[in-house]
Amino acid sequence: MRELKTKFLAASLTAMVLAGATTTAVAKTTVSGLNPKKFSATVQGKKTELVTLRNANGMEVCLTNYGGRVVSLCVPDRNGKPTDVVLGYDNIRQYADTLNTPSDFGSSVGRYANRIKAARLVVDGKTYHLRANDNGNTLHGGGNTGWLNKVYDIAARTDSSVVFAITSPDGDNGFPGTVKATATYTVKADNTLDIVFEATTDKETVINMTNHSYFNLNGNPAEKGENQIMYINADRFTPADKYYIPTGEIRSVAGTPMDFRTPHALADHINDFSYDQIANATGYDHNWVLNTYWNGKGDDKTVAASLYSPVTGILLEVYTNEPGLQVYTGNFQGTGIPCKHGIKYPKHVSVCFESQKFPDSPTKYAAHTPGWDISNPYLKPGEHYYSHLAYKFKVKK
């Protein structure tokens, strides 16, 4: 929802929202209370639908191929009650209306997640001008014309897994190269939502895909989520300016509100505006340099971050092979827009865990900024992009 601060001008995209909707979905609602019929439509000339994945241990994940999005994610709480722990809408109309209800709820973000300074990219000595959609910068690949608002193809599916596929043409939002990418979502027996992003290109380009789910583990997203207890396995982070562009410094978290090496409640420092980084973002919206990444390889078997609700007992563990993790605490929520089941989300209602190359890596890596060598965003023909992100759910009695 960060882009609510920037008015989208492309009204033509709104006009395409729902043309000739048809449905083959059954009327039965999901465990999370979604009606599949409300996701069956024609958007951008392609069919959208709701895909439901389940396991035998009470986990249900509903997704739509519009933006490759997670719409709902139900897991049992400490009493066995199914609890939807992600934010979103309950219909395709609001997801696809990028003028009035823009969101990145649950999306598979590409071609480049997070920000690129000045909407400018240099690849193989050539400068490319990207779509500027956030204070003169490029955010999430161009925002309402980026992958999060494209209809992915459903390349394969089972009862527990779905593969979303997209082909991004050369010049898409200014990016070079025709990129073919997939986002594979799998519900595992141990209540893990496992996500694998893969891509190839026919021309050197940059790639940085992630999932943008907003987590509220309390079971009541009508109220703030500042009581949630967070852990981040990181000794350092990348400070940013007031436009969320990293300065290039890699700073220790020690003695700052950015230190989550010992788990503690978000409320402890989320409103500590005496610290410039919290003041700039009115909360947390920063990239942490993960301790699970070293020697050019990420350890996706060790917990990178976690979130716990003392209300429901639900614990979320995050795993990734990426060097960075953007943590965003819903600072631009509180818009008054009715969302899933009519609920209006307040500010600081949720937490996003976006595995990634560091923000603005195309600029910093190309400039040989110290410490940014671990965040190479470039992909060349013949290379294979692979990014792994897993959200594992447990219960603490």
C-alpha positions as CSV (number, residue, x, y, z in Angstrom):
1,M,0.0,0.0,0.0
2,R,3.0,2.3,0.0
3,E,2.0,3.7,-3.4
4,L,-1.2,5.2,-2.0
5,K,1.0,8.3,-1.3
6,T,1.4,8.7,-5.1
7,K,-1.7,9.1,-7.3
8,F,-1.7,6.8,-10.2
9,L,-2.3,8.7,-13.5
10,A,-3.0,5.8,-15.8
11,A,-6.8,5.8,-15.7
12,S,-6.8,3.6,-18.8
13,L,-5.7,0.7,-16.6
14,T,-8.8,1.2,-14.5
15,A,-11.0,0.9,-17.6
16,M,-9.7,-2.5,-18.4
17,V,-10.5,-4.0,-14.9
18,L,-13.4,-6.3,-15.5
19,A,-14.6,-7.0,-19.0
20,G,-16.9,-9.9,-19.7
21,A,-16.5,-11.8,-16.5
22,T,-17.3,-15.4,-16.6
23,T,-16.9,-18.1,-14.0
24,T,-16.3,-21.8,-13.8
25,A,-15.5,-21.8,-10.1
26,V,-17.8,-23.5,-7.5
27,A,-19.8,-21.3,-5.2
28,K,-18.5,-22.8,-2.0
29,T,-16.4,-20.4,0.1
30,T,-12.9,-21.2,1.3
31,V,-11.9,-21.7,4.9
32,S,-10.9,-18.0,4.9
33,G,-14.3,-17.0,3.7
34,L,-13.5,-16.2,0.1
35,N,-16.0,-16.7,-2.7
36,P,-14.1,-18.0,-5.8
37,K,-16.7,-16.4,-8.1
38,K,-15.5,-13.0,-7.1
39,F,-12.1,-13.8,-8.6
40,S,-13.3,-15.1,-11.9
41,A,-13.0,-12.4,-14.5
42,T,-11.3,-11.2,-17.6
43,V,-8.6,-8.7,-16.9
44,Q,-6.2,-7.3,-19.6
45,G,-7.8,-9.8,-22.0
46,K,-6.9,-12.8,-19.8
47,K,-8.8,-15.0,-17.3
48,T,-8.3,-14.6,-13.6
49,E,-9.2,-17.1,-10.9
50,L,-8.8,-18.1,-7.3
51,V,-6.4,-21.0,-6.7
52,T,-6.8,-22.9,-3.4
53,L,-3.9,-25.0,-2.0
54,R,-4.2,-27.1,1.1
55,N,-2.4,-29.7,3.2
56,A,-3.7,-32.3,5.8
57,N,-2.6,-30.2,8.8
58,G,-5.1,-27.3,8.6
59,M,-3.2,-25.0,6.2
60,E,-5.1,-23.3,3.3
61,V,-3.6,-20.8,1.0
62,C,-5.7,-19.0,-1.6
63,L,-4.0,-17.2,-4.5
64,T,-5.0,-15.4,-7.7
65,N,-3.0,-15.3,-10.9
66,Y,-3.6,-11.5,-11.0
67,G,-0.2,-10.4,-9.9
68,G,0.6,-13.9,-8.7
69,R,-0.8,-12.9,-5.3
70,V,-1.5,-14.6,-2.0
71,V,-5.0,-13.6,-1.1
72,S,-5.5,-15.5,2.1
73,L,-3.4,-17.8,4.3
74,C,-5.1,-19.8,7.0
75,V,-3.3,-21.7,9.7
76,P,-4.4,-23.1,13.1
77,D,-3.9,-20.9,16.2
78,R,-3.0,-22.4,19.6
79,N,-6.6,-23.6,20.0
80,G,-6.8,-25.1,16.5
81,K,-8.9,-22.3,15.2
82,P,-8.2,-21.5,11.4
83,T,-6.8,-18.0,11.3
84,D,-6.2,-15.9,8.2
85,V,-2.9,-14.2,8.8
86,V,-2.5,-12.0,5.6
87,L,-4.1,-8.8,4.4
88,G,-5.8,-8.3,1.1
89,Y,-9.1,-7.9,-0.8
90,D,-11.9,-10.5,-1.2
91,N,-12.5,-9.7,-4.9
92,I,-10.6,-9.2,-8.1
93,R,-12.3,-5.8,-8.8
94,Q,-10.3,-4.1,-6.0
95,Y,-7.0,-5.8,-6.8
96,A,-7.3,-4.8,-10.5
97,D,-8.5,-1.2,-9.8
98,T,-5.0,0.4,-9.7
99,L,-6.5,3.9,-9.7
100,N,-8.8,3.7,-6.7
101,T,-7.5,0.8,-4.6
102,P,-3.9,0.3,-5.5
103,S,-2.1,-2.3,-3.5
104,D,0.8,-4.7,-3.5
105,F,-1.0,-7.1,-1.2
106,G,0.5,-10.6,-1.5
107,S,2.0,-10.0,-4.9
108,S,4.8,-11.7,-6.8
109,V,6.8,-8.5,-7.4
110,G,9.1,-8.0,-10.5
111,R,11.0,-7.2,-12.6
112,Y,12.8,-5.4,-9.8
113,A,11.3,-5.4,-6.3
114,N,11.9,-2.3,-4.1
115,R,13.5,0.9,-5.4
116,I,15.9,2.0,-8.2
117,K,17.1,5.6,-7.7
118,A,16.1,8.2,-10.3
119,A,14.4,5.5,-12.4
120,R,17.8,5.0,-14.1
121,L,19.6,1.8,-15.0
122,V,23.0,1.2,-16.6
123,V,23.5,-2.2,-18.2
124,D,26.6,-3.0,-20.2
125,G,27.4,0.6,-20.6
126,K,24.0,1.7,-21.8
127,T,21.6,3.8,-19.8
128,Y,18.0,2.8,-19.6
129,H,15.2,5.1,-18.3
130,L,12.6,3.2,-16.3
131,R,9.1,4.1,-15.4
132,A,9.2,6.5,-12.4
133,N,6.4,5.9,-10.0
134,D,7.7,6.9,-6.6
135,N,9.2,10.4,-6.0
136,G,11.1,10.2,-9.3
137,N,12.3,6.6,-8.5
138,T,11.2,3.2,-9.7
139,L,9.4,1.1,-7.1
140,H,8.4,-2.5,-7.6
141,G,9.2,-2.5,-11.3
142,G,7.0,0.4,-12.1
143,G,4.0,0.0,-9.8
144,N,0.7,-0.2,-11.5
145,T,2.2,-1.3,-14.8
146,G,4.7,-3.7,-13.1
147,W,4.4,-7.4,-12.7
148,L,2.3,-7.1,-9.5
149,N,-0.5,-5.9,-11.8
150,K,-0.1,-8.3,-14.6
151,V,-2.1,-11.5,-15.1
152,Y,0.3,-14.4,-14.8
153,D,-0.4,-17.7,-16.7
154,I,-1.0,-20.8,-14.6
155,A,1.6,-23.1,-16.0
156,A,1.0,-26.0,-13.6
157,R,-1.0,-26.9,-10.5
158,T,-1.7,-29.6,-8.0
159,D,-3.8,-29.7,-4.8
160,S,-0.7,-28.2,-3.0
161,S,1.2,-26.3,-5.6
162,V,0.8,-23.8,-8.4
163,V,3.2,-22.3,-10.9
164,F,2.6,-18.8,-12.1
165,A,4.4,-17.8,-15.3
166,I,5.0,-14.4,-17.0
167,T,6.9,-13.2,-20.0
168,S,8.1,-9.6,-19.8
169,P,9.1,-8.2,-23.2
170,D,12.2,-6.2,-23.9
171,G,11.5,-2.6,-22.9
172,D,8.8,-3.4,-20.4
173,N,8.6,-0.3,-18.2
174,G,12.0,0.6,-19.7
175,F,13.9,-2.6,-18.6
176,P,16.1,-4.3,-21.1
177,G,15.7,-7.9,-22.2
178,T,12.8,-10.3,-22.7
179,V,12.5,-12.1,-19.3
180,K,10.7,-15.4,-18.8
181,A,9.9,-15.9,-15.1
182,T,8.0,-18.2,-12.8
183,A,6.7,-18.0,-9.2
184,T,6.1,-21.5,-7.7
185,Y,4.0,-21.6,-4.5
186,T,3.8,-24.9,-2.6
187,V,2.0,-25.7,0.6
188,K,4.1,-28.3,2.5
189,A,3.0,-30.8,5.1
190,D,4.8,-28.9,7.9
191,N,2.7,-25.8,7.3
192,T,5.3,-24.0,5.2
193,L,4.4,-21.8,2.2
194,D,7.4,-22.4,0.0
195,I,8.1,-19.9,-2.8
196,V,10.6,-20.3,-5.6
197,F,11.2,-17.5,-8.1
198,E,13.1,-18.3,-11.3
199,A,13.9,-16.3,-14.5
200,T,16.0,-16.2,-17.7
201,T,16.7,-13.4,-20.1
202,D,17.8,-12.9,-23.7
203,K,19.7,-9.7,-22.9
204,E,21.5,-8.6,-19.8
205,T,19.1,-7.0,-17.3
206,V,18.4,-6.8,-13.6
207,I,16.1,-9.1,-11.7
208,N,14.8,-9.1,-8.1
209,M,11.6,-10.9,-7.3
210,T,9.9,-11.3,-4.0
211,N,6.6,-11.9,-2.3
212,H,4.8,-9.0,-0.7
213,S,2.4,-10.5,1.8
214,Y,1.3,-8.4,4.8
215,F,1.2,-10.5,7.9
216,N,-1.0,-10.0,10.9
217,L,-0.8,-13.1,13.2
218,N,-3.3,-11.7,15.8
219,G,-6.4,-12.8,13.9
220,N,-7.9,-9.3,14.0
221,P,-6.5,-7.0,11.4
222,A,-9.0,-4.3,12.4
223,E,-6.5,-3.5,15.2
224,K,-2.9,-2.5,15.1
225,G,-0.3,-5.3,15.1
226,E,2.4,-3.5,17.2
227,N,2.2,-6.2,19.9
228,Q,3.7,-8.7,17.5
229,I,7.1,-9.9,18.5
230,M,9.8,-9.8,15.8
231,Y,13.2,-11.3,15.4
232,I,15.7,-10.4,12.6
233,N,18.9,-12.4,12.2
234,A,21.0,-9.4,11.1
235,D,23.8,-7.4,12.7
236,R,23.6,-4.7,10.0
237,F,21.1,-2.8,7.9
238,T,21.2,-0.3,5.1
239,P,20.1,3.2,6.2
240,A,17.9,5.2,3.7
241,D,17.0,8.8,3.0
242,K,13.5,10.2,3.3
243,Y,12.6,8.7,-0.1
244,Y,13.6,5.2,1.0
245,I,16.8,5.2,-1.2
246,P,19.7,3.6,0.7
247,T,22.6,6.0,1.3
248,G,25.2,3.4,0.6
249,E,26.2,3.0,4.2
250,I,25.9,-0.4,5.9
251,R,25.4,0.3,9.6
252,S,25.4,-1.8,12.7
253,V,22.1,-2.3,14.4
254,A,23.7,-2.3,17.8
255,G,22.3,0.4,20.1
256,T,19.6,1.4,17.7
257,P,15.9,0.7,17.3
258,M,16.9,-1.5,14.3
259,D,18.2,-4.2,16.6
260,F,15.9,-7.3,16.6
261,R,18.6,-9.9,17.3
262,T,16.8,-10.5,20.5
263,P,13.0,-10.8,19.8
264,H,10.9,-8.0,21.1
265,A,7.6,-6.2,20.3
266,L,7.3,-3.8,17.5
267,A,5.7,-1.4,19.9
268,D,9.1,-1.0,21.7
269,H,10.5,1.4,19.1
270,I,8.2,1.6,16.1
271,N,7.2,5.1,17.1
272,D,10.6,6.3,18.2
273,F,10.8,9.3,15.9
274,S,13.8,10.6,17.6
275,Y,15.8,8.1,15.5
276,D,16.0,9.5,12.0
277,Q,15.4,6.1,10.3
278,I,12.1,5.5,12.2
279,A,11.1,9.2,11.6
280,N,11.7,9.0,7.9
281,A,9.5,5.9,7.4
282,T,7.1,6.6,10.3
283,G,7.9,3.0,11.4
284,Y,10.0,0.3,9.8
285,D,10.6,0.1,6.1
286,H,14.2,-0.9,5.8
287,N,16.5,-3.5,4.4
288,W,18.5,-5.7,6.8
289,V,21.8,-7.4,5.8
290,L,21.1,-11.0,6.8
291,N,23.6,-13.0,8.8
292,T,22.4,-16.1,6.9
293,Y,24.2,-14.9,3.8
294,W,28.0,-15.2,3.4
295,N,30.6,-16.0,0.7
296,G,28.1,-15.3,-2.0
297,K,25.6,-17.9,-0.8
298,G,22.4,-17.7,1.3
299,D,21.6,-20.3,4.0
300,D,17.9,-20.9,3.5
301,K,17.9,-23.6,6.3
302,T,18.5,-21.1,9.1
303,V,15.8,-18.7,10.3
304,A,16.3,-15.2,8.8
305,A,13.5,-13.6,10.7
306,S,10.4,-14.4,12.7
307,L,7.1,-12.9,13.9
308,Y,5.0,-14.1,16.9
309,S,1.6,-13.2,18.1
310,P,1.0,-13.5,21.9
311,V,-2.7,-13.4,21.2
312,T,-3.0,-16.5,18.9
313,G,0.3,-18.3,19.6
314,I,1.1,-18.3,15.9
315,L,4.8,-18.1,15.1
316,L,6.0,-17.3,11.6
317,E,9.6,-18.2,10.6
318,V,11.1,-16.7,7.4
319,Y,13.8,-18.5,5.4
320,T,15.6,-17.2,2.3
321,N,18.8,-17.6,0.2
322,E,18.9,-13.8,-0.5
323,P,21.3,-11.3,1.1
324,G,18.7,-8.8,2.2
325,L,15.3,-8.7,3.9
326,Q,13.0,-5.6,3.6
327,V,10.8,-5.4,6.6
328,Y,7.8,-3.1,6.2
329,T,5.3,-2.4,9.0
330,G,2.3,-1.1,7.1
331,N,3.1,2.6,7.6
332,F,0.9,3.6,4.8
333,Q,-2.1,1.6,6.0
334,G,-4.9,3.6,7.6
335,T,-6.4,4.7,4.3
336,G,-10.0,4.0,5.2
337,I,-10.4,1.7,2.2
338,P,-12.6,-1.4,3.1
339,C,-10.5,-4.5,2.4
340,K,-11.1,-8.2,2.9
341,H,-14.5,-8.8,4.6
342,G,-15.0,-5.0,4.7
343,I,-12.3,-4.5,7.3
344,K,-10.4,-1.1,7.2
345,Y,-6.8,-1.7,8.1
346,P,-5.1,0.7,10.6
347,K,-1.5,1.9,10.4
348,H,1.0,-0.6,11.7
349,V,-1.4,-3.4,11.3
350,S,1.0,-5.8,9.6
351,V,4.6,-6.8,8.8
352,C,6.0,-7.6,5.3
353,F,9.1,-9.8,5.0
354,E,10.5,-9.2,1.4
355,S,13.5,-11.3,0.6
356,Q,15.7,-9.5,-1.9
357,K,18.7,-8.0,-3.4
358,F,19.3,-4.7,-1.5
359,P,17.2,-1.7,-2.6
360,D,18.9,0.3,-5.4
361,S,21.5,-2.4,-5.9
362,P,21.7,-1.6,-9.7
363,T,23.1,1.8,-8.7
364,K,25.2,0.8,-5.7
365,Y,26.6,-2.4,-7.2
366,A,27.6,-0.7,-10.4
367,A,29.4,2.0,-8.5
368,H,31.3,-0.6,-6.5
369,T,29.9,0.8,-3.2
370,P,31.7,-1.0,-0.3
371,G,29.7,-3.9,1.1
372,W,27.3,-4.1,-1.9
373,D,29.3,-6.7,-3.7
374,I,27.0,-9.4,-2.2
375,S,24.0,-7.9,-3.9
376,N,24.6,-8.4,-7.6
377,P,21.3,-7.7,-9.3
378,Y,22.4,-8.5,-12.9
379,L,21.2,-11.4,-15.0
380,K,22.9,-12.3,-18.3
381,P,21.8,-14.6,-21.1
382,G,22.5,-18.2,-20.3
383,E,22.3,-17.6,-16.5
384,H,19.5,-18.8,-14.3
385,Y,17.9,-16.6,-11.6
386,Y,16.8,-18.6,-8.5
387,S,15.4,-17.0,-5.4
388,H,13.9,-19.0,-2.5
389,L,11.6,-17.7,0.2
390,A,9.7,-19.8,2.7
391,Y,7.1,-18.8,5.3
392,K,6.9,-21.5,8.0
393,F,4.1,-21.5,10.6
394,K,4.2,-23.0,14.0
395,V,2.2,-22.7,17.3
396,K,3.6,-21.8,20.7
397,K,1.3,-23.2,23.4
